[in-house]
Structure formats: C-alpha cells, structure tokens
C-alpha cells in the first residue's frame, strides 16, 4: 500500500511536469525523449535482465503498445485542457481497473468497494454540472463559458481522449499484475521501456514526424519527467510482485495523486474553479477510502 501510495503521489506531480514540458515541445518530442531518457536510466540493470520466453516478451510488447496509444491520447489531452480537469478525468481508470480486476483476474468486489466505485463515479459526473452548481451557490444565472483558445470547439474530443487514456492505463495495470507473477519488476520495466521506445521510433519514421532535437534536449522538464516516471513505475512494479496485492485496491490508492494535480493546476497554472474540483475530488477520495477499507 505504501509503494502504491508513493506511485500515486509522484504520478500527480508527473501530470504537472507533463504540462510544463509540453509548453516548450510537441507531444511526440516529449514522448520520445521522455521514453529514451527513462530507458537510458535503466541500462545499469541490464546485467540482471535475462532473455525471457517468446510468450512473455510478446505480452510485454503488447503492454508497451497499449501504453504507446494511451500516452499519445493522454499527452494530447493534457496539452489542451486544464491539468486539474485532466487529473479528475483520469480517475475514471478506477472503475475500469476494478472491473478488469474482477473480470480478468477473478478478484472479488466487496460491498464497500462497490460503494467506493459509485462515489468515484458520482464525483466524476458532478464535473459535468460545475457551472450550474457554482451559479446556484452564487444565486446567479450560469455564465456561458468562453471557448478555450487551444481546444476551441473540440474540448470534448480531448475529454474523450482522457477517458481512452484512462481505460488503456487500466488495461496496462491489470497486465502488470499478471506479468509480475512470472517475471521480475526489473525485467518488466526494462523490456517494456525498450519496446515502447521502438514503437515511438517507428511512429516517427513512418509518420515523418518533425523533431527539433536541439530544442527538445534543452527542455529540462522532460528529464525531470523521466526521473519521476522511472521511480514511480519501479515502486508500482514492486508492489505488483507482492502476492497479497490486489489490482482493485491498488487502483484506488493510486488515485491519491489527483489532489497534487488539482493543487498544481491552481498554484502553477493559475487555473480557476479549483474549489469545485477539490469538492469533486473529496467525493472521489471518499470513494477510494471506502473501497480500501
């Protein structure tokens, strides 16, 4: 639980760093260099990483492809929408992961966990009514929101991308639990990062994506992001190796990072509506606590 809590808090900080890195570089530039830097940090472990059976390598490659798509969706969304909103939408992975834990891994879903899921869903749904609730409190007519210059009329496309990213991350989290039953956390992290790097290289070549190598290398936020990523993922993989750990419970604990993301939206990016988002987060956190008890 402590390892998963560490992952959750660092993940919340990571979302803030992602948005900062995207202010200076494109989505693909950040993704490629972020993955490359992370893989380079894993090279000292190469002596402990042995070749695996083709079947296991195939599963790790599939996990990498799932994350490859998830990160493209997630980074594209976080570049265009407020980081505080993205942090809340990302909590939808709780429902996805718990359902996958029950269906794929055969984990039991207790009454308290079902109540927790309902509270998480309620907190997410409440976001849709932010304008009405704020207007009711102020006793005013709801104000019509101005279109965001970056997202424009496509705001719901980026919301959808956030949900797609959350679902695919939930699929990846479920696979972690399956894979760490037969391979070590070091093996999983090394091969997963190698395959992920190859996927991004292939995409850049086939799609002829322009990369400003010199400018991107100087984007220090990418290097910070890579360090946070390696530390958090190693903690998560170690937690998955523990036989008593359960995907349903771990997924709930991971979402503690949403508070870090929301506060980062307020103090780093000066976003508005933070009080309402914190209220929604409180409902979601209540669901997380209920599900873990």
C-alpha positions in Angstrom: 0.0 0.0 0.0 2.9 2.4 0.8 4.6 1.6 -2.5 1.3 2.3 -4.4 0.7 5.5 -2.4 4.2 6.7 -3.4 3.4 5.9 -7.0 0.1 7.8 -6.8 1.6 11.0 -5.3 4.5 11.0 -7.8 2.0 10.4 -10.6 0.1 13.5 -9.6 3.3 15.5 -9.7 4.1 14.0 -13.0 1.0 15.4 -14.6 2.1 18.9 -13.7 5.6 18.3 -15.1 4.0 16.8 -18.3 2.1 20.0 -19.0 5.1 22.2 -18.3 7.2 20.1 -20.7 4.5 20.5 -23.4 4.8 24.3 -23.2 8.2 24.0 -24.9 7.9 20.9 -27.1 5.4 18.9 -29.1 3.6 15.8 -27.8 5.8 13.4 -29.9 9.0 15.2 -28.9 8.2 14.9 -25.2 7.1 11.3 -25.5 10.1 10.2 -27.5 12.8 11.9 -25.3 10.9 11.1 -22.1 10.9 7.4 -23.0 14.5 7.5 -24.3 15.8 9.2 -21.1 13.9 6.7 -19.0 15.3 3.7 -20.8 18.9 5.1 -20.5 18.4 5.2 -16.8 17.6 1.5 -16.8 20.7 0.4 -18.6 22.6 -0.2 -15.3 20.1 -3.0 -14.7 20.9 -4.8 -17.9 23.1 -7.4 -16.1 20.1 -8.5 -14.1 17.8 -8.7 -17.1 17.9 -12.0 -18.9 16.1 -13.1 -22.1 12.5 -14.2 -21.5 10.4 -16.7 -23.2 8.9 -15.5 -26.5 5.4 -15.7 -25.0 6.4 -13.4 -22.1 8.2 -11.0 -24.5 5.0 -10.9 -26.6 2.9 -10.0 -23.6 5.3 -7.2 -22.6 5.3 -5.9 -26.2 1.5 -5.8 -26.2 1.6 -3.9 -22.8 4.0 -1.5 -24.4 1.7 -0.9 -27.4 -1.2 -0.3 -25.1 0.8 2.3 -23.2 2.1 3.7 -26.5 -1.5 4.5 -27.6 -2.5 5.6 -24.0 0.3 8.1 -23.7 -0.4 9.7 -27.1 -4.0 10.2 -26.1 -3.2 11.4 -22.6 -0.4 13.8 -23.6 -2.6 15.2 -26.4 -5.4 15.8 -23.9 -3.3 17.3 -21.1 -1.7 19.8 -23.6 -5.1 21.2 -24.4 -7.3 21.0 -21.2 -6.6 22.3 -17.7 -4.4 19.9 -15.8 -6.8 20.0 -12.8 -9.6 18.7 -15.0 -7.4 16.1 -16.6 -6.4 14.8 -13.1 -10.0 14.3 -12.3 -10.9 12.7 -15.6 -8.0 10.3 -15.2 -9.7 9.0 -12.0 -12.1 7.1 -14.3 -9.4 4.4 -14.5 -10.6 3.4 -11.0 -13.8 2.0 -12.4 -12.1 0.5 -15.5 -9.3 -1.2 -13.4 -11.7 -2.6 -10.8 -14.0 -4.1 -13.4 -10.9 -5.6 -15.2 -9.6 -7.0 -11.9 -13.0 -8.7 -11.3 -13.4 -10.0 -14.9 -9.8 -10.9 -15.8 -8.2 -11.7 -12.5 -11.3 -13.1 -10.8 -10.9 -10.7 -7.8 -13.9 -10.4 -5.5 -15.7 -7.0 -5.4 -16.9 -6.4 -1.9 -19.9 -4.2 -1.0 -17.6 -1.4 0.3 -15.7 -1.5 -3.0 -18.9 -1.2 -5.0 -19.9 1.8 -2.8 -16.5 3.2 -3.4 -16.9 2.9 -7.2 -20.3 4.6 -7.0 -18.7 7.5 -5.1 -15.9 7.8 -7.6 -18.4 7.8 -10.5 -20.5 10.5 -8.7 -17.5 12.7 -8.3 -16.7 12.4 -12.0 -20.3 13.0 -13.1 -20.5 16.1 -10.8 -17.9 17.8 -13.0 -20.4 18.0 -15.8 -22.6 20.3 -13.6 -19.8 22.6 -12.4 -21.5 25.7 -14.0 -24.9 25.0 -12.5 -23.6 24.3 -9.0 -21.4 27.4 -9.0 -24.3 29.5 -10.2 -26.7 28.1 -7.6 -24.2 28.9 -4.8 -23.8 32.5 -6.1 -27.6 32.7 -6.9 -26.8 33.8 -10.4 -27.6 32.6 -13.9 -25.0 30.2 -15.2 -22.4 32.0 -17.3 -21.6 30.8 -20.7 -18.0 29.6 -20.9 -15.7 31.2 -23.4 -14.1 28.8 -25.7 -10.5 27.9 -24.8 -8.2 29.2 -27.4 -6.2 26.0 -27.6 -9.0 23.4 -27.7 -11.8 25.6 -29.2 -14.9 23.6 -30.0 -13.0 20.3 -29.8 -12.9 20.3 -26.0 -15.0 17.2 -25.7 -12.6 15.4 -28.1 -9.8 15.9 -25.5 -12.1 14.8 -22.7 -12.8 11.6 -24.7 -9.0 11.1 -25.2 -8.6 11.4 -21.5 -11.1 8.6 -20.9 -9.4 6.4 -23.6 -6.1 7.0 -21.9 -7.5 6.1 -18.5 -9.0 2.8 -19.9 -5.8 1.8 -21.6 -3.8 2.6 -18.5 -6.2 0.4 -16.6 -5.6 -2.5 -19.1 -1.9 -2.0 -18.6 -2.2 -2.1 -14.8 -4.1 -5.3 -15.0 -1.4 -6.8 -17.2 1.3 -5.7 -14.7 -0.3 -8.0 -12.1 -0.3 -10.9 -14.5 3.2 -10.4 -15.8 4.9 -9.9 -12.4 3.8 -13.4 -11.4 6.4 -14.8 -13.7 9.0 -12.1 -14.3 10.8 -9.6 -12.0 10.0 -5.9 -11.8 13.4 -5.1 -13.3 12.8 -7.4 -16.3 9.3 -5.9 -16.9 10.5 -2.3 -16.7 13.5 -2.8 -19.0 11.7 -4.7 -21.8 8.6 -2.6 -21.5 10.6 0.6 -22.0 12.7 -0.9 -24.8 9.5 -1.9 -26.8 7.9 1.4 -26.0 11.0 3.3 -27.4 10.9 1.2 -30.5 7.2 1.9 -31.1 7.9 5.7 -30.9 10.9 5.5 -33.2 8.8 3.5 -35.7 5.9 6.0 -35.5 8.3 9.0 -36.0 9.8 7.3 -39.1 6.6 6.2 -40.7 4.6 9.3 -39.9 7.6 11.5 -40.8 7.2 13.5 -37.6 9.5 16.5 -37.4 11.6 16.5 -34.2 13.5 19.6 -33.1 16.3 17.6 -31.5 18.4 20.5 -30.2 15.4 22.4 -28.6 13.9 19.3 -27.1 17.1 18.2 -25.4 17.3 21.6 -23.7 13.8 21.1 -22.3 14.8 20.2 -18.7 11.1 19.3 -17.8 11.5 16.2 -19.9 14.4 15.0 -17.9 12.6 15.6 -14.6 9.6 13.8 -16.0 11.8 10.8 -16.9 13.2 10.5 -13.4 9.8 10.7 -11.8 8.5 8.1 -14.2 11.2 5.5 -13.5 11.0 6.0 -9.7 7.2 5.7 -9.7 7.0 2.7 -12.1 9.6 0.8 -10.2 7.6 1.2 -6.9 4.4 0.1 -8.7 6.0 -3.0 -10.2 7.5 -3.9 -6.8 4.0 -3.6 -5.3 2.6 -5.8 -8.0 5.2 -8.5 -7.2 3.8 -8.9 -3.7 1.3 -11.8 -3.9 -1.1 -10.2 -1.5 -1.5 -7.1 -3.6 -4.8 -6.7 -5.4 -5.4 -4.6 -8.6 -8.8 -3.4 -7.3 -7.3 -1.9 -4.1 -4.1 -0.7 -5.7 -6.0 1.2 -8.3 -8.0 3.1 -5.7 -4.8 4.0 -3.8 -3.1 5.3 -7.0 -5.7 8.0 -7.4 -4.5 9.9 -4.3 -2.3 11.8 -6.7 -5.3 13.7 -8.1 -5.1 16.2 -5.1 -1.5 17.0 -6.2 -2.6 17.6 -9.7 -5.5 19.8 -8.8 -3.4 21.9 -6.4 -0.8 22.2 -9.1 -3.4 23.5 -11.5 -4.2 26.3 -9.1 -0.7 27.3 -7.9 1.4 26.5 -11.0 -1.0 27.2 -13.9 -3.4 29.7 -12.1 -6.5 27.7 -13.2 -10.0 28.6 -12.0 -12.8 26.5 -10.4 -10.3 24.7 -8.2 -12.6 24.8 -5.1 -15.4 22.9 -7.0 -12.8 20.4 -8.4 -11.5 19.8 -4.8 -15.1 19.1 -3.7 -15.4 16.6 -6.5 -12.0 15.1 -5.6 -13.2 14.9 -1.9 -16.1 12.7 -3.1 -13.8 10.6 -5.2 -11.2 10.2 -2.4 -14.1 9.2 0.0 -14.9 6.5 -2.6 -11.2 5.4 -2.6 -11.0 5.2 1.2 -14.3 3.3 1.3 -13.1 0.9 -1.3 -9.8 0.2 0.5 -11.3 -0.3 4.0 
